[in-house]
Amino acid sequence: MRTGRAPARLDFDLIRRGLLYFAIGNVMVAPFAPDPLAYSAGAFCPFVLTSIIGRPAMPKAIVYFLLWQWAQVFARVLQSVLDGESMGATIDGADLLYAYWYALASLITLALACRLVLGNMRPPTASDYHAHERWRSPDLVTMYFAAIAASLVFTYLGRSVGGLDQPFQAAAQVKVVALFLLCTYVFTTGRGRGVLVAVIAVEILVGFTGFLSDFRAVFVYVAVAALAARIKWTGATTAAALTWLVALLFLALFWTSVKFDYREYVTAGEDSQQIRVPLDQRMAYLGERVLNIGDTRWGETAYVLLIRFGYIDIFGQVIGVDRGTYEPIAVRQWKDALAHVFQPRFLFPDKPWLSDSDVFLRLARSDPMEQVRAGTSISVGYMAENYVDLGFPGMLGGVFGFGLLFALVVRYFMSRPLPWMLREAIAMGLVFNTAGTGMEISLPKILGATVMFFLVWSLMAKFALPVAMRWLDQRAARS
């Protein structure tokens, strides 16, 4: 009997192998970079991270959680290559290099925390892994649109009911869970591909109409779902993945070229995120910019995107300021964060609001008004806040503590008696709700989002999800 070679699948082994090739290739060009050692270490870091977390039952959303933040760190060394200037030669000098190394160490610390808590989970049985396949694609699509409606309601309530924005924001991740589950269903069964393509197109289109433009989210969900489903990796899959990456980069460049003018237009020139222009006019505006896309200066836009995506310069500023100032309140950032988490506003209405921009001004001694005028706030990020409180290497203890909390919440949901892909979907919702923006999220927000997601979704997993699964099972049985 002839036995064919098993087809390659998108899993941790394949990712590690690809990242190793990425690291080796970059090490070969590192001697020509302004910071060869920093460039080489940054290029090897994703291989190290995936080697740490690469266990069979590790939730695949953890890959996004770590690699997205790594990309924000590595972007800075790429910028130095384009600038032809060492990070140590910039206005922040050695502080910027310190921030770069501290951030890489923090990511490895997070990976170790995830490995400690999640590394010994048992892989799913075949029945658990394929349990979602008993449902029908039309019913999953119906569930997805119902989740969209629920997400809109939760988002509206979060904006309308003072002090309850965080729990409603956690509940609004129901759309993420539904879309992720639909993706894994299509990838593992091969059914409903046309519907999934239509859903993805709608997600991208709708993402462009908002203030912050959430079009990138669907690219993340689909990529992580493909990893969770362990799709076969063929030449066609490679071509599709490259097309997927090119499409994401193209849309990101287009959004970077139009976002400031677009935000000014949709807010009628006000310094807020309140959209005052109807949907049809917004679409017409974007359509006009698409027709004139030939006027875009792609090189300048790509450089602006790289600078905005990287998030190490602010950390470097904080290190420099912290060296010359004295914070009268010990571990103030952690105290504010814990007060933010354990003093909910609906019980403590007089609790002062925490402003990311105020913290930025205090810790970075820099004017954040350019970002505020654009209608957005700016944060120094949770790593920089840990550094201010605990220094280095003490900040790694704070990062490790958060990593343990985060991983314990993930483990709780991965241990629920639910289909495996639904557990993966909840983990994806947690990661995107907690750290969808990466390392720029503030310490109070990343802690509060983690705790609130656990509280809200532990209730949903106990009461709402069983109802939804019974409905899906009944529909499947009738057919």
C-alpha positions as CSV (number, residue, x, y, z in Angstrom):
1,M,0.0,0.0,0.0
2,R,1.3,3.5,-0.9
3,T,1.0,6.1,1.7
4,G,1.1,9.7,0.6
5,R,2.7,12.5,2.6
6,A,0.3,14.3,4.9
7,P,-0.5,17.7,3.5
8,A,1.0,20.7,5.4
9,R,-1.4,22.6,7.6
10,L,-1.5,26.0,9.0
11,D,-0.4,25.3,12.6
12,F,2.2,26.4,15.1
13,D,4.9,24.2,13.5
14,L,4.3,25.9,10.1
15,I,4.3,29.4,11.6
16,R,7.5,28.7,13.6
17,R,9.2,27.5,10.5
18,G,8.1,30.5,8.5
19,L,9.2,32.9,11.3
20,L,12.6,31.1,11.5
21,Y,13.1,31.7,7.8
22,F,12.0,35.4,8.4
23,A,14.6,35.7,11.2
24,I,17.4,34.2,9.2
25,G,16.7,36.3,6.2
26,N,16.7,39.5,8.3
27,V,19.9,38.5,10.1
28,M,21.6,38.4,6.8
29,V,20.7,42.1,6.1
30,A,21.1,43.2,9.7
31,P,24.7,44.3,9.3
32,F,23.6,47.0,6.9
33,A,21.0,48.4,9.4
34,P,21.9,51.4,11.7
35,D,21.2,49.1,14.7
36,P,22.4,45.6,13.7
37,L,21.9,44.0,17.1
38,A,18.5,45.5,17.7
39,Y,17.4,44.6,14.2
40,S,18.5,41.0,14.5
41,A,17.0,40.5,18.0
42,G,13.7,42.0,16.8
43,A,13.6,39.8,13.8
44,F,14.2,36.7,15.9
45,C,11.7,37.7,18.6
46,P,8.5,36.3,16.9
47,F,10.2,32.9,16.4
48,V,11.0,32.9,20.1
49,L,7.5,34.0,21.1
50,T,5.8,31.2,19.0
51,S,8.3,28.7,20.3
52,I,7.2,29.5,23.8
53,I,3.5,29.4,23.2
54,G,3.4,26.7,20.6
55,R,1.5,24.1,22.4
56,P,-1.3,22.0,20.8
57,A,-4.1,23.5,22.9
58,M,-2.9,27.0,23.0
59,P,-5.7,29.4,21.9
60,K,-4.8,30.8,18.5
61,A,-5.8,34.3,19.5
62,I,-2.7,34.4,21.6
63,V,-0.6,34.5,18.4
64,Y,-2.3,37.7,17.4
65,F,-2.1,39.1,21.0
66,L,1.7,38.8,20.9
67,L,2.7,39.3,17.3
68,W,0.6,42.4,16.8
69,Q,2.5,44.1,19.7
70,W,5.8,42.7,18.4
71,A,5.1,44.4,15.0
72,Q,4.5,47.7,16.8
73,V,8.0,47.3,18.4
74,F,9.8,46.1,15.2
75,A,8.3,48.9,13.2
76,R,10.6,51.3,14.9
77,V,13.8,49.6,13.8
78,L,12.4,49.5,10.3
79,Q,11.9,53.2,10.5
80,S,15.5,53.7,11.5
81,V,16.5,51.8,8.4
82,L,14.5,54.2,6.2
83,D,15.9,57.2,8.1
84,G,19.4,55.9,7.9
85,E,19.8,56.9,11.5
86,S,20.4,54.8,14.6
87,M,17.6,54.9,17.3
88,G,20.3,56.1,19.7
89,A,21.0,59.1,17.5
90,T,17.4,60.4,17.7
91,I,16.2,63.2,20.0
92,D,15.4,60.6,22.7
93,G,18.9,59.0,22.3
94,A,19.6,55.9,24.4
95,D,16.2,56.1,26.0
96,L,14.6,54.9,22.7
97,L,17.0,51.9,22.6
98,Y,16.1,51.1,26.2
99,A,12.4,51.3,25.3
100,Y,12.9,48.9,22.4
101,W,14.7,46.3,24.5
102,Y,12.3,46.6,27.4
103,A,9.3,46.1,25.1
104,L,10.9,42.9,23.6
105,A,11.6,41.6,27.1
106,S,8.0,42.4,28.1
107,L,6.6,40.4,25.2
108,I,8.7,37.4,26.1
109,T,7.5,37.8,29.7
110,L,3.8,37.8,28.4
111,A,4.5,34.7,26.4
112,L,6.0,32.9,29.4
113,A,2.9,33.8,31.5
114,C,0.7,32.3,28.8
115,R,2.8,29.2,28.6
116,L,2.7,28.7,32.3
117,V,-1.1,28.9,32.5
118,L,-2.2,27.5,29.2
119,G,0.7,25.3,28.2
120,N,-0.6,22.2,30.0
121,M,-4.2,22.2,28.6
122,R,-5.2,19.0,26.9
123,P,-5.8,19.2,23.2
124,P,-9.4,18.8,22.0
125,T,-10.8,15.4,21.2
126,A,-11.9,14.9,17.6
127,S,-15.6,15.2,18.7
128,D,-14.9,18.5,20.5
129,Y,-12.9,19.9,17.6
130,H,-15.5,19.1,15.0
131,A,-18.6,19.7,17.2
132,H,-19.5,23.0,15.4
133,E,-19.8,21.2,12.1
134,R,-23.1,19.7,13.1
135,W,-24.7,23.1,12.5
136,R,-25.8,24.6,9.1
137,S,-24.2,27.6,7.4
138,P,-27.5,29.5,6.8
139,D,-28.2,29.3,10.5
140,L,-24.7,30.5,11.4
141,V,-25.2,33.4,9.0
142,T,-28.5,34.2,10.7
143,M,-26.8,34.0,14.1
144,Y,-24.1,36.3,12.8
145,F,-26.6,39.0,11.7
146,A,-28.4,38.6,15.0
147,A,-25.0,39.2,16.7
148,I,-24.5,42.3,14.7
149,A,-27.9,43.7,15.8
150,A,-27.0,42.8,19.5
151,S,-23.6,44.4,19.1
152,L,-25.1,47.7,17.8
153,V,-27.6,47.7,20.8
154,F,-24.8,47.1,23.3
155,T,-22.6,49.8,21.7
156,Y,-25.5,52.3,21.8
157,L,-26.3,51.4,25.5
158,G,-22.6,51.7,26.3
159,R,-22.5,55.3,25.0
160,S,-25.9,56.2,26.5
161,V,-25.7,54.7,30.0
162,G,-23.1,56.4,32.1
163,G,-20.6,54.2,33.9
164,L,-21.6,51.0,32.0
165,D,-19.6,51.5,28.8
166,Q,-17.1,48.8,29.6
167,P,-19.5,45.9,30.3
168,F,-21.5,46.8,27.2
169,Q,-18.3,47.0,25.2
170,A,-17.4,43.5,26.4
171,A,-20.9,42.2,25.5
172,A,-20.6,43.8,22.0
173,Q,-17.8,41.4,21.2
174,V,-20.6,38.9,20.4
175,K,-20.2,39.9,16.8
176,V,-16.6,38.9,16.9
177,V,-17.5,35.5,18.3
178,A,-20.2,34.9,15.7
179,L,-18.0,35.9,12.8
180,F,-15.1,33.8,14.0
181,L,-17.3,30.8,14.4
182,L,-18.7,31.3,10.9
183,C,-15.1,31.5,9.5
184,T,-14.0,28.3,11.2
185,Y,-17.1,26.5,10.1
186,V,-16.4,27.4,6.5
187,F,-12.7,26.5,6.7
188,T,-13.3,23.1,8.3
189,T,-16.4,22.0,6.2
190,G,-15.9,23.9,3.0
191,R,-19.5,24.9,3.0
192,G,-20.8,28.5,2.7
193,R,-17.7,30.0,1.1
194,G,-19.7,32.4,-1.0
195,V,-21.6,33.7,2.0
196,L,-18.3,34.1,3.9
197,V,-16.8,36.2,1.1
198,A,-19.9,38.4,1.1
199,V,-19.8,38.8,4.8
200,I,-16.1,39.8,4.7
201,A,-16.8,42.4,2.0
202,V,-19.6,43.9,4.0
203,E,-17.3,44.0,7.1
204,I,-14.6,45.8,5.2
205,L,-17.1,48.3,3.7
206,V,-18.8,49.0,7.0
207,G,-15.5,49.3,8.7
208,F,-14.5,52.3,6.5
209,T,-17.7,54.3,7.4
210,G,-16.9,54.7,11.1
211,F,-14.7,57.3,12.7
212,L,-11.8,55.0,13.6
213,S,-12.3,52.6,10.7
214,D,-12.3,49.0,11.9
215,F,-11.8,47.4,8.5
216,R,-8.6,45.7,9.7
217,A,-10.5,43.7,12.3
218,V,-12.0,41.3,9.8
219,F,-8.6,40.5,8.4
220,V,-7.4,39.5,11.9
221,Y,-10.5,37.3,12.6
222,V,-10.2,35.4,9.3
223,A,-6.4,34.9,9.7
224,V,-6.7,33.6,13.3
225,A,-9.7,31.4,12.3
226,A,-7.7,29.9,9.5
227,L,-5.0,29.0,12.1
228,A,-7.6,27.6,14.5
229,A,-9.1,25.5,11.7
230,R,-5.7,24.2,10.6
231,I,-6.4,24.8,6.9
232,K,-4.4,22.9,4.4
233,W,-1.4,24.9,3.2
234,T,-0.9,24.6,-0.5
235,G,0.4,26.8,-3.3
236,A,-3.1,28.3,-3.7
237,T,-3.2,29.0,0.0
238,T,0.1,30.8,-0.2
239,A,-1.2,33.0,-3.0
240,A,-4.4,33.7,-1.1
241,A,-2.5,34.6,2.0
242,L,-0.2,37.0,0.1
243,T,-3.3,38.6,-1.6
244,W,-4.9,38.9,1.9
245,L,-1.8,40.7,3.2
246,V,-1.5,43.0,0.1
247,A,-5.2,43.9,0.4
248,L,-4.7,44.8,4.1
249,L,-1.7,46.9,3.4
250,F,-3.4,48.7,0.5
251,L,-6.5,49.5,2.6
252,A,-4.3,50.6,5.5
253,L,-2.4,53.0,3.2
254,F,-5.6,54.3,1.6
255,W,-7.1,55.0,5.1
256,T,-3.9,56.7,6.2
257,S,-4.0,59.0,3.2
258,V,-7.6,60.0,3.8
259,K,-8.4,59.7,7.5
260,F,-7.5,63.2,8.7
261,D,-9.6,64.9,6.0
262,Y,-12.4,62.3,6.4
263,R,-12.6,62.7,10.2
264,E,-12.7,66.5,9.7
265,Y,-15.6,66.0,7.2
266,V,-17.7,63.5,9.2
267,T,-17.5,65.5,12.5
268,A,-18.1,68.9,10.8
269,G,-14.8,70.2,12.1
270,E,-15.5,69.5,15.8
271,D,-13.0,68.0,18.1
272,S,-15.0,64.8,18.9
273,Q,-15.8,61.4,17.6
274,Q,-19.4,62.2,17.0
275,I,-20.3,61.6,13.4
276,R,-22.6,64.3,12.0
277,V,-22.7,63.3,8.3
278,P,-25.3,60.7,7.0
279,L,-24.0,57.4,5.7
280,D,-24.7,58.1,2.1
281,Q,-22.6,61.2,2.1
282,R,-19.8,59.5,3.9
283,M,-19.8,56.7,1.3
284,A,-19.9,59.3,-1.5
285,Y,-16.9,61.1,0.1
286,L,-14.9,57.9,0.3
287,G,-15.9,57.0,-3.3
288,E,-14.7,60.3,-4.6
289,R,-11.3,59.7,-2.9
290,V,-11.1,56.2,-4.4
291,L,-11.7,57.7,-7.9
292,N,-8.8,60.1,-7.2
293,I,-6.6,57.5,-5.7
294,G,-3.9,58.2,-8.4
295,D,-3.1,61.4,-6.6
296,T,-2.0,59.5,-3.5
297,R,1.7,59.9,-2.6
298,W,2.2,56.2,-1.7
299,G,5.8,56.6,-0.4
300,E,5.0,59.4,2.0
301,T,1.8,57.6,3.1
302,A,3.7,54.4,3.8
303,Y,6.2,56.3,5.9
304,V,3.4,58.0,7.9
305,L,1.7,54.6,8.4
306,L,4.9,53.1,9.7
307,I,5.5,55.9,12.2
308,R,1.9,55.7,13.4
309,F,2.0,52.0,13.8
310,G,5.2,51.9,15.8
311,Y,4.8,52.7,19.4
312,I,8.3,52.9,20.9
313,D,9.1,56.6,20.7
314,I,6.5,57.5,23.3
315,F,8.0,54.8,25.6
316,G,11.4,56.3,25.1
317,Q,10.0,59.8,26.0
318,V,8.6,58.4,29.2
319,I,11.9,56.8,30.2
320,G,13.7,60.1,29.7
321,V,11.1,62.1,31.7
322,D,11.0,59.5,34.5
323,R,14.8,59.8,35.0
324,G,14.5,63.5,35.7
325,T,11.3,63.7,37.7
326,Y,10.0,62.4,41.0
327,E,6.6,60.9,41.2
328,P,5.2,61.7,44.7
329,I,2.7,58.8,44.6
330,A,4.3,55.4,44.7
331,V,3.1,52.9,42.0
332,R,0.5,55.5,41.0
333,Q,-0.4,53.9,37.7
334,W,-1.2,50.5,39.2
335,K,-3.2,52.2,42.0
336,D,-5.2,54.1,39.5
337,A,-5.7,51.0,37.4
338,L,-6.9,48.9,40.3
339,A,-9.2,51.7,41.4
340,H,-10.6,51.9,37.9
341,V,-11.3,48.1,38.0
342,F,-12.7,47.6,41.5
343,Q,-14.6,50.8,41.8
344,P,-17.3,50.5,39.0
345,R,-18.7,53.9,38.1
346,F,-22.3,52.8,38.6
347,L,-21.5,52.2,42.2
348,F,-19.0,55.1,42.6
349,P,-20.5,57.9,40.4
350,D,-18.1,60.4,41.9
351,K,-15.0,58.5,40.8
352,P,-12.8,60.8,38.7
353,W,-12.4,60.0,35.0
354,L,-9.0,58.8,33.8
355,S,-7.8,60.6,30.7
356,D,-5.2,58.9,28.6
357,S,-4.2,62.3,27.3
358,D,-3.7,63.7,30.8
359,V,-1.5,60.7,31.7
360,F,0.4,61.2,28.5
361,L,1.0,64.9,29.4
362,R,2.1,63.9,32.9
363,L,4.4,61.0,32.0
364,A,5.8,62.1,28.6
365,R,5.9,65.8,29.2
366,S,4.7,66.3,25.6
367,D,1.7,68.1,24.1
368,P,-0.8,65.5,22.9
369,M,-3.1,68.1,21.3
370,E,-2.3,67.1,17.8
371,Q,-4.0,63.7,18.4
372,V,-6.8,65.4,20.4
373,R,-7.5,67.8,17.6
374,A,-7.9,64.8,15.4
375,G,-10.6,63.5,17.7
376,T,-8.7,60.8,19.3
377,S,-6.9,60.3,22.7
378,I,-3.3,59.2,23.0
379,S,-1.8,56.9,25.7
380,V,1.7,56.1,26.7
381,G,0.8,52.5,26.8
382,Y,0.7,49.9,29.6
383,M,4.4,48.9,29.2
384,A,5.5,52.5,29.8
385,E,3.1,52.9,32.8
386,N,4.6,49.7,34.3
387,Y,8.1,51.2,33.8
388,V,7.2,54.4,35.6
389,D,5.9,52.5,38.6
390,L,8.4,49.7,38.8
391,G,11.4,50.6,36.7
392,F,13.4,47.9,34.9
393,P,13.5,44.9,35.4
394,G,10.7,45.5,38.0
395,M,8.3,46.3,35.2
396,L,8.6,42.7,34.0
397,G,6.9,41.7,37.2
398,G,4.0,43.9,36.5
399,V,3.7,42.7,33.0
400,F,4.0,39.1,34.2
401,G,1.2,39.7,36.7
402,F,-1.1,41.0,34.0
403,G,-0.1,38.1,31.8
404,L,-1.1,35.6,34.4
405,L,-4.5,37.3,34.9
406,F,-5.1,37.4,31.2
407,A,-4.1,33.8,30.7
408,L,-6.3,32.6,33.6
409,V,-9.3,34.3,32.0
410,V,-8.5,32.7,28.7
411,R,-8.1,29.3,30.4
412,Y,-11.5,29.6,32.1
413,F,-13.3,30.0,28.8
414,M,-11.2,27.4,27.1
415,S,-12.4,24.9,29.8
416,R,-16.1,25.5,29.3
417,P,-18.2,22.6,28.0
418,L,-18.6,24.3,24.6
419,P,-17.6,23.3,21.1
420,W,-13.9,23.9,20.7
421,M,-14.2,26.4,18.0
422,L,-16.7,28.4,20.1
423,R,-14.1,28.5,22.9
424,E,-11.5,29.7,20.4
425,A,-14.0,32.4,19.2
426,I,-14.5,33.6,22.8
427,A,-10.7,33.8,23.3
428,M,-10.6,35.9,20.1
429,G,-13.3,38.2,21.4
430,L,-11.3,38.6,24.7
431,V,-8.1,39.4,22.9
432,F,-9.6,42.0,20.6
433,N,-11.6,43.6,23.4
434,T,-8.6,43.7,25.7
435,A,-5.7,44.5,23.4
436,G,-7.1,45.0,19.9
437,T,-5.0,48.2,19.6
438,G,-1.8,46.5,20.9
439,M,0.7,47.9,23.3
440,E,-0.7,51.5,23.1
441,I,-3.7,50.6,25.4
442,S,-3.3,52.0,28.9
443,L,-2.9,50.0,32.1
444,P,-6.4,50.8,33.5
445,K,-8.1,49.9,30.2
446,I,-6.3,46.6,29.7
447,L,-6.9,45.5,33.2
448,G,-10.5,46.7,33.3
449,A,-11.3,45.2,29.9
450,T,-9.9,41.8,30.9
451,V,-11.9,41.7,34.2
452,M,-15.1,43.0,32.7
453,F,-14.9,40.5,29.8
454,F,-14.6,37.7,32.3
455,L,-17.6,38.9,34.3
456,V,-19.9,39.5,31.2
457,W,-18.9,36.5,29.2
458,S,-19.0,34.0,32.1
459,L,-22.7,34.9,32.3
460,M,-23.2,34.7,28.6
461,A,-21.5,31.3,28.4
462,K,-23.8,30.0,31.1
463,F,-27.1,31.5,30.0
464,A,-27.0,32.9,26.4
465,L,-24.7,30.6,24.5
466,P,-26.6,27.4,25.5
467,V,-29.8,28.9,24.2
468,A,-28.1,29.8,20.9
469,M,-26.6,26.3,20.6
470,R,-30.0,24.7,21.2
471,W,-31.5,26.8,18.5
472,L,-28.7,25.8,16.1
473,D,-29.1,22.1,17.0
474,Q,-32.9,22.2,16.5
475,R,-32.5,23.8,13.1
476,A,-29.9,21.2,12.1
477,A,-32.1,18.3,13.3
478,R,-35.1,19.5,11.2
479,S,-33.0,19.6,8.1
